Amino acid sequence: MESSAVNFFPVGRRSLPPPLLDRPSPFCALAGKGEVFKPGCPSLRHSPLFPKHPLDENTPAKKTDIPWRLKQMLDILVYEEQQQAAMGEAGPCLEYLLQHKILETLCTLGKAEYPPGMRQQVFQFFSRVLAQVQHPLLHYLSVHRPVQKLLRLGGTVPGSVTEKEEVQLTTVLCSKIQQDPELLAYILEGKKTVARKKACGEPDALPKDTASHRDKDCSQDGAPARPQRDGEPCGAQTLNNPLLTETEELDGGTAESNLITSLLGLCRSKKSRVALKAQENLLLLVSTASPAAATYLAQSSPCCRAIVWHLCQLYRSMPAFLDPADIATLEGISWRLPSAPSDEASFPGKEALAAFLGWFDYCDHLITEAHMVVADALAKAVAEKLFVETLQPQLLHVSEPSILTSTALLTAMLRQLRSPALLREAVTFLLGTDRQPEAPGDKPCALYAHLIGHCDHLSDEISIATLRLFEELLQKPDEGIIRSLVLRNLEGRPYVARGSPEPESYEDNLDLEEDPYFTDSFLDSGFQPRAKPHPVPATSYDGKTAVTEIVNSFLCLVPEEAKTSAFLEETGYDTYVHDAYGLFQECSSRVAPWGWPRTPIPLDLHEPERPFFEGHFLQVLFDRMSRILDQPYSLNLQVTSVLSRLALFPHPHIHEYLLDPYISLAPGCRSLFSVLVRVIGDLMQRIQRVPQFPGKLLLVRKQLMGQAPGEQLDHQTLLQGVVVLEEFCKELAAIAFVKFPPNGPLQNVSPAPDGQI
């Protein structure tokens, strides 16, 4: 451009609106006639940017004419671009802005805070110029470099006075990156990254699409280098060093601020609106990254490590011990609204817990929306830093409060988890990677073995908390969970006796005289297995036991003298059918993509029988179920709840093993129905030793339903166990019914007076 700094647009003067030309040009004023602006020097203090009279250094910038001049500059640039729209080239005013490094000058003024409040004005001007000027400014070195400097001026500590302006600038930058994802890696590069590249002998270059817009001073100053596309960048080993301080952690060990670190700093703002906007910007950033930029973001930027570091810091800020019941009250915490409703009861550590769960939910959303490369890297970072290094020592601790708190927190996290990548990492962390059939002497991975042991812990509270964890795990859409816990041990149907004819009746399947619980004196006491009212075939055309056979078997399992639901309203079997139908439909839709078979695989009669082991998970559940008459009521509810979740899965082997009373079990095997039969045998022997058993049992049921005062009774644990046993049998019958209804789904069938249908 040949015109001088003072008289720089003689041609364009006629086309500008008169109001803008009646005043001194803001471009001439801010150019400073080529002088270098330095904080405190006379040239800066008496620059034409300020009034002609000496400026009081304490006068705020907003009380000078600086805001007006900046606005005039913006108006000129926007008007010029509208006139140049047809040509698609930079106009003389824009070229002047770039060639004379006016943005660099403004950045220097903002850094010096001269006059006071200048940094806020600079942030606003940068945001407005980048947002309103449609020309691709970020490709120019004289724009890109001051933008990076301005990002480094942002407050690294929450509470900065320019937080609002900082988040506005990051919003504009993220919007520009969304329009051109290739800008991401370019903007992320700072001076230290460029220095590392120069040390490695890598050439500096502008993006390809900026070759036609190179500044005149590019040959002297150089340009930021593009990130290395293949392999790890030269300075990546620096980013992987142990992080010592908060600043180094957030900056990936480089002590340098860029767009990522600015956004992460703003995410921690005490102002909820600023933090929310910063989180939205970061989410937009990771979701629009190109493959090359995503690789750079995951491998060479502090993004993943800083996000997870903040998550771990929030975890450590919570009280060491929290009540699992308090943790359960904060269900549904969202990163968009991390604080719990105000009407809920407060407890120590509530705010810290809500902040942690809110940020974990945000990490989950980031992994869901991010580019696959970034999502995998962030999920692995969460697994390594939070799960393995932070949570696992507490889960393996000998302290009961530590185990309770960590287990309840892990359950709450699983409840919020939605991203497939993070779910895979969580499953690997909890259950390991082994998918071969288990054996009784196997030693599973340390954490899985401890969790199984916690299900049968001496502390009932730990057992309940761990069973809740497994119940939550069973509701996640990952086939590896149910395969690791149950299905791998049922492959090939080794629980079925080879070469044995199919049983034709209930009596043939249960040889009660050979069972040690069913002695002659017990049979004489009045308990007799009921025959079916109608001779229904034992198997249907597809090999499954008829649904009416299964339903009647479970409904008739508990003897009449141990039943109390008939004396109360709304406790019948049909109420369970409605609930089971909804849960089964939900489960079926979740497992539909897994391609499970509809019928059990045929047995190979020539294959020798192999020892069957139900697996450590089912083993501990069956053991707990066999002690239902001696366990606390709350523990029994949790055990039966987990078994009900398992029974809902529409895999034919799970249905056969858990819900078919007529299968011929291999020697030494047990099923859920056989465990229940033995519990009933034990119950009938105990009934003889409890005086006024029917009346006490009915009173306990009323107490559990809140219809009678909660006075303490003899044999209360036994009586509560009987109530749970009766309801569990009805629930299993309802599940079997909705899984294979005889005439269509959700038949409103109520049991007959004697408990049959």
C-alpha positions in Angstrom: 0.0 0.0 0.0 1.6 3.3 -1.1 -0.3 5.8 0.9 1.2 7.2 4.1 0.0 6.4 7.6 -1.7 9.8 8.0 -3.3 10.0 4.5 -3.9 6.3 3.9 -7.3 6.1 2.1 -7.6 9.0 -0.3 -9.5 6.8 -2.8 -12.0 5.4 -0.3 -12.8 8.7 1.3 -15.7 9.4 -1.0 -17.4 6.0 -0.3 -17.3 6.3 3.5 -20.4 7.8 5.2 -19.8 11.5 6.3 -20.3 10.9 10.0 -17.2 8.7 10.0 -15.1 11.2 8.0 -15.8 14.3 10.0 -13.6 13.1 12.8 -9.9 12.2 12.9 -9.3 8.7 11.6 -9.0 6.1 14.4 -6.5 4.2 12.3 -4.2 7.2 12.2 -4.5 7.7 15.9 -3.8 4.1 16.9 -1.0 3.7 14.4 1.2 6.0 16.5 3.1 6.9 13.3 5.3 3.9 13.6 6.4 4.4 17.2 6.9 1.4 19.4 4.5 1.5 22.3 6.0 0.5 25.7 4.3 0.7 29.0 5.1 4.0 30.8 7.1 5.6 28.0 6.3 9.2 26.9 5.4 8.0 23.4 2.7 5.8 24.8 1.5 8.4 27.3 1.2 11.1 24.7 0.2 8.9 21.8 -2.6 10.2 19.5 -4.7 7.3 20.9 -5.3 9.5 23.9 -6.5 13.1 24.2 -4.0 15.8 23.4 -3.8 17.0 27.1 -1.7 14.8 29.4 -3.7 11.7 30.6 -4.1 10.9 34.3 -2.8 7.4 34.6 -5.6 6.6 37.1 -8.4 7.6 34.7 -10.3 4.4 33.7 -10.2 3.6 30.0 -14.0 3.7 29.7 -14.0 7.3 30.7 -11.7 8.3 27.9 -12.6 8.4 24.2 -10.8 5.1 23.6 -14.1 3.1 23.5 -15.4 5.5 20.9 -12.3 5.3 18.8 -12.3 1.5 18.9 -16.0 1.5 17.9 -15.2 3.8 14.9 -12.5 1.5 13.8 -14.9 -1.5 13.9 -17.6 0.5 12.0 -15.0 1.4 9.2 -13.9 -2.2 8.8 -17.4 -3.5 8.6 -18.5 -0.8 6.2 -15.5 -1.3 4.0 -16.1 -5.1 3.9 -19.6 -4.5 2.8 -18.4 -2.4 -0.1 -15.7 -5.0 -1.0 -18.1 -7.9 -0.8 -18.3 -8.4 -4.5 -14.5 -8.4 -4.9 -13.8 -10.8 -2.0 -10.5 -9.0 -1.2 -9.2 -7.2 1.8 -9.8 -3.5 1.6 -7.2 -0.7 2.3 -8.4 -0.2 5.9 -8.1 -3.8 6.7 -4.6 -4.0 5.1 -3.6 -1.0 7.1 -4.8 -2.7 10.3 -2.7 -5.8 9.5 0.5 -4.1 8.2 0.8 -1.6 11.0 0.2 -4.3 13.7 -2.5 -2.3 15.4 -3.8 -5.4 17.2 -0.3 -6.0 18.5 -0.3 -2.4 19.9 -3.7 -2.9 21.5 -2.5 -6.2 23.1 0.5 -4.3 24.5 -1.8 -1.7 26.0 -4.0 -4.4 27.5 -1.1 -6.2 29.0 0.1 -3.0 30.6 -3.5 -2.1 31.8 -2.7 1.4 30.6 -5.0 3.2 31.2 -6.7 1.1 33.9 -9.4 -1.1 32.4 -7.7 -1.2 29.0 -7.5 -4.9 29.0 -11.3 -5.2 29.1 -11.6 -2.8 26.2 -9.1 -4.8 24.2 -10.9 -8.1 24.8 -14.2 -6.5 23.6 -12.6 -5.1 20.5 -10.9 -8.3 19.5 -14.2 -10.2 20.0 -16.2 -7.7 17.9 -13.7 -7.5 15.1 -13.4 -11.3 14.8 -17.1 -11.7 15.0 -18.3 -9.0 12.6 -15.5 -9.0 10.0 -16.2 -12.0 7.8 -12.7 -11.9 6.1 -10.6 -14.9 7.5 -8.5 -12.8 9.9 -7.1 -15.6 12.0 -5.0 -16.8 9.1 -2.8 -13.6 9.3 0.2 -13.6 11.5 -0.5 -10.1 12.7 -3.9 -11.3 14.0 -3.1 -14.8 15.1 -0.1 -13.7 17.2 -1.9 -11.0 19.2 -4.9 -13.3 19.7 -2.6 -15.8 21.3 -1.0 -13.1 23.5 -4.4 -11.9 24.5 -5.4 -15.4 25.6 -2.3 -15.5 27.8 -3.5 -12.3 29.4 -6.6 -14.0 30.6 -6.9 -14.7 34.3 -5.6 -18.2 35.2 -7.3 -17.9 38.6 -11.1 -17.9 38.9 -12.4 -14.4 39.7 -10.6 -12.4 37.0 -12.3 -9.1 36.4 -12.2 -9.8 32.6 -13.9 -13.2 32.8 -16.9 -12.1 30.9 -14.9 -10.5 28.1 -12.6 -13.6 28.0 -15.4 -16.0 27.5 -16.8 -13.8 24.7 -13.5 -13.9 22.9 -13.3 -17.7 23.3 -16.8 -18.0 22.0 -15.9 -16.1 18.8 -12.8 -18.2 18.4 -14.7 -21.5 18.8 -17.3 -20.3 16.3 -14.6 -19.6 13.8 -13.0 -23.0 14.4 -16.4 -24.6 13.9 -16.5 -23.0 10.5 -12.9 -24.0 9.6 -11.8 -27.0 11.8 -8.3 -26.8 10.4 -7.8 -23.6 12.4 -7.8 -25.5 15.7 -4.3 -26.9 15.6 -3.1 -23.6 14.2 -4.6 -21.5 17.0 -3.4 -24.0 19.7 0.2 -23.6 18.8 2.1 -21.1 20.9 5.6 -19.6 20.9 7.1 -22.5 22.9 5.6 -25.1 20.5 7.1 -23.1 17.6 10.5 -23.0 19.4 10.4 -26.7 19.9 9.7 -27.2 16.2 12.5 -24.9 15.2 14.8 -26.9 17.5 13.8 -30.0 15.7 14.5 -28.5 12.4 10.9 -28.3 11.3 10.0 -25.5 8.8 7.5 -22.8 9.8 4.6 -22.3 7.5 1.3 -20.6 7.3 -1.8 -22.7 6.4 -2.2 -23.4 2.8 -5.2 -21.2 2.4 -3.4 -18.2 3.7 -0.6 -18.1 1.1 -2.4 -15.4 -0.8 -2.9 -13.3 2.2 0.7 -13.2 3.6 1.6 -10.1 5.5 4.5 -8.0 4.3 6.3 -8.5 7.6 5.9 -12.3 7.5 9.4 -12.8 6.0 10.9 -11.0 9.0 8.8 -12.4 11.9 8.0 -15.9 10.7 4.7 -17.7 11.2 3.4 -20.3 13.6 4.2 -23.8 12.4 1.5 -26.4 11.6 1.4 -29.4 14.0 3.2 -32.5 13.0 0.6 -34.7 11.3 2.2 -38.1 11.5 3.4 -39.5 14.8 4.1 -37.6 18.0 5.3 -34.0 17.8 8.8 -33.3 18.6 8.0 -31.7 22.0 5.5 -34.3 23.1 7.8 -35.8 25.7 7.8 -32.5 27.5 4.0 -32.6 27.7 4.1 -36.0 29.3 6.4 -35.1 32.2 5.0 -35.4 35.7 3.0 -32.3 36.6 4.1 -30.5 39.7 1.9 -27.5 40.2 -1.6 -26.5 39.2 -0.4 -24.1 36.6 1.9 -26.6 35.0 -0.8 -29.2 35.2 -3.3 -27.1 33.3 -0.7 -26.1 30.8 0.5 -29.6 30.2 3.9 -28.9 31.7 4.7 -26.0 29.3 3.6 -23.1 31.5 2.0 -21.6 28.5 -1.6 -20.5 28.1 -3.6 -21.0 24.9 -7.3 -21.4 23.9 -7.6 -24.7 25.8 -6.1 -23.6 29.0 -8.1 -20.3 28.9 -11.3 -22.3 28.5 -10.4 -24.7 31.3 -9.6 -21.8 33.5 -13.0 -20.2 32.7 -14.8 -23.5 33.4 -13.7 -23.1 37.0 -15.2 -19.6 37.3 -17.4 -18.9 40.3 -19.8 -17.2 38.0 -22.1 -19.9 36.8 -23.0 -18.3 33.5 -19.3 -17.8 32.6 -18.4 -21.4 33.5 -21.4 -22.8 31.6 -20.5 -20.8 28.5 -16.8 -21.9 28.7 -17.9 -25.5 29.0 -20.2 -25.1 25.9 -17.2 -23.6 24.0 -14.9 -26.4 25.0 -17.6 -29.0 24.0 -17.9 -27.3 20.6 -14.2 -27.3 20.2 -13.6 -31.0 20.7 -16.7 -32.0 18.6 -15.7 -30.0 15.5 -12.0 -31.0 15.4 -10.7 -32.4 12.1 -8.8 -35.7 12.3 -5.4 -34.0 12.3 -6.5 -31.4 14.8 -8.1 -34.1 17.0 -4.8 -36.0 17.1 -3.0 -32.8 18.0 -5.6 -32.0 20.7 -5.3 -35.5 22.2 -1.5 -36.0 22.1 0.1 -32.5 22.2 -2.3 -30.3 24.1 -3.0 -30.3 27.8 -6.7 -30.8 27.1 -7.3 -34.3 28.4 -4.9 -34.2 31.3 -6.2 -30.8 32.5 -9.9 -31.9 32.3 -9.2 -35.1 34.3 -6.9 -33.2 36.7 -9.8 -30.9 37.6 -12.1 -34.0 38.0 -9.7 -35.6 40.5 -9.3 -32.3 42.3 -13.0 -32.1 42.8 -13.1 -35.7 44.0 -10.4 -34.9 46.6 -12.2 -31.8 47.8 -15.1 -33.9 49.0 -15.3 -35.1 52.6 -13.4 -38.4 53.1 -16.6 -40.2 54.2 -20.1 -39.6 52.9 -23.3 -41.5 53.7 -24.4 -43.6 50.7 -28.0 -42.4 51.3 -26.9 -38.8 50.9 -25.1 -39.6 47.7 -28.2 -41.3 46.4 -30.2 -38.1 47.0 -28.2 -36.3 44.3 -29.3 -38.4 41.4 -29.6 -36.6 38.1 -26.9 -34.0 38.6 -26.2 -32.3 35.2 -23.2 -30.3 34.1 -25.6 -27.6 32.9 -27.1 -27.4 36.4 -24.6 -28.9 38.7 -26.2 -27.7 42.0 -28.9 -29.8 43.6 -32.4 -28.4 44.1 -32.6 -26.1 47.1 -35.5 -27.9 48.6 -33.5 -31.0 49.3 -32.1 -31.6 52.7 -28.5 -30.4 53.1 -25.7 -32.5 54.4 -21.9 -31.9 54.9 -20.1 -32.0 51.5 -23.2 -31.6 49.4 -21.9 -28.7 47.3 -18.6 -30.5 46.7 -20.4 -33.7 45.8 -22.7 -31.8 43.4 -19.6 -30.1 41.8 -17.8 -33.4 41.3 -20.8 -35.2 39.8 -21.6 -32.2 37.6 -18.0 -32.2 36.2 -18.1 -36.0 35.7 -21.3 -35.6 33.8 -19.5 -32.9 31.7 -16.6 -35.2 31.0 -19.1 -37.9 29.9 -20.7 -35.4 27.5 -17.3 -34.4 26.2 -16.4 -38.0 25.4 -19.8 -38.6 23.8 -19.6 -35.5 21.5 -15.8 -35.4 20.9 -14.0 -36.7 17.9 -13.2 -40.4 18.3 -9.5 -39.7 18.9 -10.1 -37.2 21.6 -12.9 -39.3 23.1 -10.7 -42.4 23.5 -7.8 -40.3 24.9 -10.1 -38.6 27.4 -11.8 -41.8 28.5 -8.4 -43.5 29.0 -7.2 -40.5 31.1 -10.4 -40.7 33.3 -9.8 -44.4 33.8 -6.2 -44.0 34.6 -6.3 -41.0 36.9 -9.7 -41.3 38.5 -10.6 -44.9 38.5 -7.2 -46.6 38.9 -5.2 -44.0 40.8 -7.9 -42.4 42.9 -10.8 -44.8 43.4 -9.2 -48.2 43.4 -7.1 -47.7 46.5 -10.2 -46.7 48.4 -12.2 -49.7 47.1 -9.4 -52.0 48.2 -9.1 -50.3 51.6 -9.8 -52.1 54.8 -11.7 -49.2 56.2 -15.4 -49.7 56.0 -16.3 -46.0 55.7 -13.8 -45.7 52.8 -15.2 -48.7 51.0 -18.8 -47.5 51.5 -18.1 -43.9 50.2 -16.1 -45.0 47.2 -18.6 -47.7 46.2 -21.5 -45.3 46.5 -19.7 -42.7 44.5 -18.8 -45.2 41.8 -22.5 -46.3 41.6 -23.5 -42.6 41.2 -21.0 -42.2 38.4 -22.2 -45.3 36.6 -25.8 -44.0 36.9 -24.8 -40.9 35.0 -22.5 -42.5 32.5 -23.7 -42.5 28.9 -20.6 -42.4 26.6 -19.6 -45.8 25.1 -15.9 -45.1 25.3 -15.9 -44.3 29.0 -18.3 -47.2 29.7 -15.8 -49.6 28.1 -13.1 -48.2 30.3 -15.3 -48.6 33.4 -16.2 -52.2 32.6 -12.6 -53.1 32.1 -11.7 -51.4 35.4 -14.4 -53.2 37.3 -14.5 -56.6 35.7 -11.2 -57.1 33.9 -10.7 -58.4 30.4 -11.1 -62.2 30.9 -14.1 -63.6 29.1 -13.3 -67.3 29.4 -15.6 -69.6 31.6 -14.7 -69.3 35.3 -13.6 -72.1 37.5 -14.0 -72.4 41.3 -10.2 -72.0 41.9 -9.7 -69.1 39.5 -8.4 -65.8 40.8 -10.0 -63.0 38.9 -8.5 -59.5 38.7 -7.9 -58.0 42.1 -10.7 -55.4 42.0 -13.3 -57.8 40.7 -12.4 -60.4 43.3 -12.7 -57.7 46.0 -16.1 -56.5 44.7 -17.4 -60.1 44.7 -16.2 -60.5 48.3 -17.8 -57.3 49.3 -21.2 -58.7 48.1 -20.8 -61.3 50.9 -19.1 -59.0 53.4 -19.5 -59.2 57.1 -20.8 -55.6 57.0 -24.3 -55.7 55.6 -24.0 -52.0 54.5 -21.0 -52.8 52.3 -22.8 -55.8 50.9 -25.8 -53.6 50.0 -23.7 -50.9 48.5 -21.8 -53.3 46.3 -24.9 -55.1 45.2 -26.3 -51.7 44.2 -23.2 -51.2 42.2 -23.7 -54.4 40.3 -27.3 -53.7 39.7 -26.4 -50.4 38.2 -23.8 -52.1 36.1 -26.4 -54.5 34.7 -28.5 -51.7 33.3 -25.7 -50.4 31.1 -25.8 -51.0 27.4 -22.6 -53.1 27.2 -22.7 -56.8 26.3 -19.4 -57.4 28.0 -21.0 -56.8 31.4 -23.6 -59.6 31.3 -21.1 -61.8 29.4 -18.4 -61.4 32.0 -20.8 -61.9 35.0 -23.1 -64.7 33.7 -23.1 -65.7 30.1 -19.5 -67.0 29.7 -20.3 -69.7 32.3 -23.6 -70.7 30.6 -22.1 -71.2 27.1 -22.7 -74.8 25.9 -25.4 -75.3 28.6 -23.1 -77.3 30.9 -25.7 -77.0 33.6 -28.0 -79.5 31.7 -27.5 -83.2 32.3 -26.5 -84.9 29.1 -28.6 -87.8 27.9 -31.4 -87.3 30.5 -35.0 -87.3 29.2 -36.8 -84.0 29.7 -38.9 -84.0 32.8 -42.6 -84.3 32.3 -43.9 -82.9 35.5 -43.1 -80.9 38.6 -42.7 -84.1 40.7 -40.3 -85.7 38.2 -38.1 -82.6 38.2 -37.9 -82.3 42.0 -37.0 -85.5 43.7 -37.9 -84.2 47.1 -37.4 -87.5 48.9 -33.7 -87.4 48.0 -33.2 -83.9 49.2 -31.8 -83.7 52.8 -34.2 -80.9 53.6 -37.3 -82.8 52.7 -37.3 -85.6 55.4 -40.3 -87.8 56.2 -41.1 -85.7 59.2 -41.1 -82.6 57.1 -43.5 -84.1 54.5 -45.7 -85.2 57.3 -45.9 -81.7 58.6 -48.2 -80.7 55.8 -46.0 -79.4 53.0 -46.7 -81.2 49.7 -45.7 -80.1 46.3 -48.9 -79.1 44.4 -49.7 -80.7 41.2 -50.9 -78.6 38.3 -54.6 -78.2 37.8 -54.4 -79.2 34.1 -52.0 -81.6 32.4 -50.2 -78.9 30.3 -47.3 -80.2 28.1 -43.9 -79.5 29.7 -42.4 -78.1 26.6 -43.7 -76.0 23.8 -43.0 -76.4 20.1 -39.7 -74.4 20.3 -38.3 -76.4 23.2 -39.2 -73.9 25.9 -41.1 -74.9 29.0 -44.7 -73.7 28.7 -45.1 -70.4 30.4 -48.1 -71.5 32.5 -45.9 -74.3 33.9 -43.2 -71.8 35.0 -45.7 -69.3 36.4 -47.5 -71.9 38.5 -44.3 -73.4 39.7 -43.2 -70.1 41.2 -46.6 -69.1 42.5 -47.1 -72.4 44.2 -43.6 -72.6 45.6 -44.4 -70.8 48.9 -46.9 -72.9 51.0 -50.2 -71.4 51.9 -49.3 -71.2 55.6 -46.4 -68.9 54.7 -48.5 -66.6 52.5 -50.0 -63.3 53.6 -50.6 -61.3 50.5 -54.1 -62.7 50.0 -55.2 -60.8 53.1 -54.1 -57.4 51.8 -55.1 -55.4 48.7 -52.9 -54.5 45.8 -50.3 -57.2 46.6 -51.3 -59.8 44.0 -49.2 -61.3 41.2 -50.9 -59.2 38.5 -49.4 -55.9 40.0 -45.9 -57.4 39.3 -46.9 -58.2 35.7 -47.3 -54.5 34.8 -44.0 -53.5 36.3 -42.2 -56.5 34.8 -43.5 -55.7 31.3 -42.1 -52.2 31.3 -38.7 -53.4 32.6 -38.5 -56.2 30.1 -39.3 -53.9 27.2 -36.6 -51.6 28.3 -34.1 -54.4 28.7 -35.0 -55.9 25.3 -34.5 -52.6 23.5 -31.1 -52.2 25.2 -29.8 -55.7 24.2 -31.4 -55.8 20.7 -28.2 -54.8 18.9 -26.3 -57.6 20.4 -27.8 -60.3 18.2 -28.7 -62.9 20.8 -30.2 -66.2 19.7 -33.9 -66.7 20.4 -33.6 -70.4 21.4 -31.0 -72.3 23.4 -28.3 -74.0 21.4 -28.9 -77.7 20.9 -27.0 -80.0 23.2 -24.3 -82.3 21.8 -25.2 -85.6 23.4 -21.9 -87.1 22.4 -19.9 -84.4 24.1 -18.7 -85.4 27.6 -20.1 -83.5 30.5 -17.7 -80.9 31.8 -17.9 -79.6 35.4 -20.2 -76.6 35.7 -19.5 -73.6 37.8 -22.1 -70.8 37.9 -19.4 -68.2 38.3 -18.3 -66.1 41.2 -21.1 -63.6 40.7 -24.0 -66.1 40.6 -22.3 -68.1 43.3 -22.4 -65.2 45.8 -26.0 -64.3 44.8 -27.2 -67.9 45.3 -25.3 -68.1 48.6 -27.0 -64.9 49.7 -30.4 -66.2 48.5 -30.0 -69.4 50.5 -29.6 -67.3 53.7 -32.7 -65.1 53.0 -34.4 -66.2 56.2 -31.4 -65.0 58.3 -30.5 -61.7 56.6 -31.7 -58.2 57.2 -34.7 -57.0 55.3 -32.8 -54.3 53.3 -30.1 -56.8 52.2 -32.8 -59.3 51.1 -34.4 -56.6 49.0 -31.2 -55.8 47.3 -30.2 -59.5 46.6 -33.6 -60.2 45.0 -33.5 -56.9 43.1 -30.2 -58.0 41.4 -31.5 -61.5 40.6 -34.7 -59.9 39.1 -32.5 -57.7 36.9 -30.6 -60.8 35.7 -33.8 -62.7 35.0 -35.1 -60.0 32.7 -32.4 -60.5 30.1 -33.9 -62.2 27.1 -31.0 -64.5 26.5 -32.4 -68.1 26.2 -29.6 -69.6 28.4 -30.3 -67.0 31.2 -34.0 -67.7 31.0 -33.5 -71.4 31.1 -31.1 -71.4 34.0 -32.8 -68.8 36.1 -36.5 -69.3 35.3 -37.1 -72.8 34.1 -37.9 -75.1 37.0 -38.1 -78.2 34.7 -34.5 -78.4 33.4 -32.6 -81.6 34.3 -29.6 -80.2 36.2 -26.2 -81.9 35.8 -24.9 -83.6 38.9 -23.7 -81.1 41.5 -25.4 -78.1 39.8 -27.8 -75.7 41.4 -30.2 -73.2 39.8 -32.2 -70.4 41.2 -35.3 -72.6 41.5 -33.4 -75.3 43.3 -32.0 -72.8 45.8 -35.5 -71.5 46.4 -36.8 -75.0 47.0 -34.2 -75.6 49.7 -35.1 -72.3 51.3 -38.7 -73.4 51.4 -37.6 -76.7 53.0 -35.7 -74.8 55.7 -38.7 -72.5 56.2 -41.2 -75.3 56.8 -39.0 -76.8 59.5 -38.7 -73.4 61.2 -42.4 -72.7 61.1 -42.9 -75.5 63.6 -40.8 -73.7 66.2 -42.6 -70.3 65.9 -45.8 -70.0 67.9 -48.7 -68.1 66.2 -46.7 -68.0 63.0 -49.5 -66.9 60.6 -50.6 -64.0 62.9 -47.1 -62.7 63.4 -46.3 -63.0 59.7 -49.3 -60.9 58.8 -48.4 -58.3 61.4 -44.9 -58.0 60.1 -46.2 -57.6 56.5 -48.4 -54.7 57.7 -45.5 -53.2 59.5 -43.4 -53.2 56.3 -46.3 -51.6 54.5 -46.7 -48.9 57.2 -50.1 -50.2 58.2 -49.2 -51.2 61.7 -46.9 -49.8 64.5 -43.3 -51.0 64.2 -43.0 -52.9 67.4 -40.2 -55.5 67.8 -41.3 -59.1 67.5 -39.6 -62.4 68.1 -38.2 -64.0 65.0 -38.6 -60.7 63.1 -35.7 -61.4 60.7 -37.2 -64.7 59.8 -40.7 -63.3 59.3 -39.4 -60.4 57.1 -37.4 -62.9 55.1 -40.6 -64.9 54.4 -42.4 -61.8 53.2 -39.5 -61.1 50.8 -39.5 -64.7 49.6 -43.2 -64.6 48.8 -42.9 -61.4 46.9 -39.8 -62.5 45.0 -41.5 -65.7 43.8 -44.4 -63.6 42.5 -41.9 -61.3 40.8 -40.2 -64.2 39.1 -43.5 -65.6 37.9 -44.4 -62.2 36.4 -41.0 -61.9 34.6 -41.4 -65.4 33.1 -44.9 -64.5 32.0 -44.0 -61.2 30.2 -41.0 -62.8 28.6 -43.1 -65.6 27.0 -46.8 -64.6 27.2 -49.2 -67.4 25.9 -51.5 -65.1 23.9 -49.7 -61.8 23.6 -47.9 -59.3 25.9 -49.2 -57.9 29.2 -52.2 -60.2 29.9 -53.9 -59.0 33.0 -54.0 -62.4 34.8 -54.7 -62.7 38.4 -53.8 -65.8 40.4 -56.6 -68.1 41.5 -57.4 -68.4 45.2 -55.0 -71.3 45.6 -52.2 -69.4 43.8 -52.5 -71.0 40.4 -53.4 -69.6 37.0 
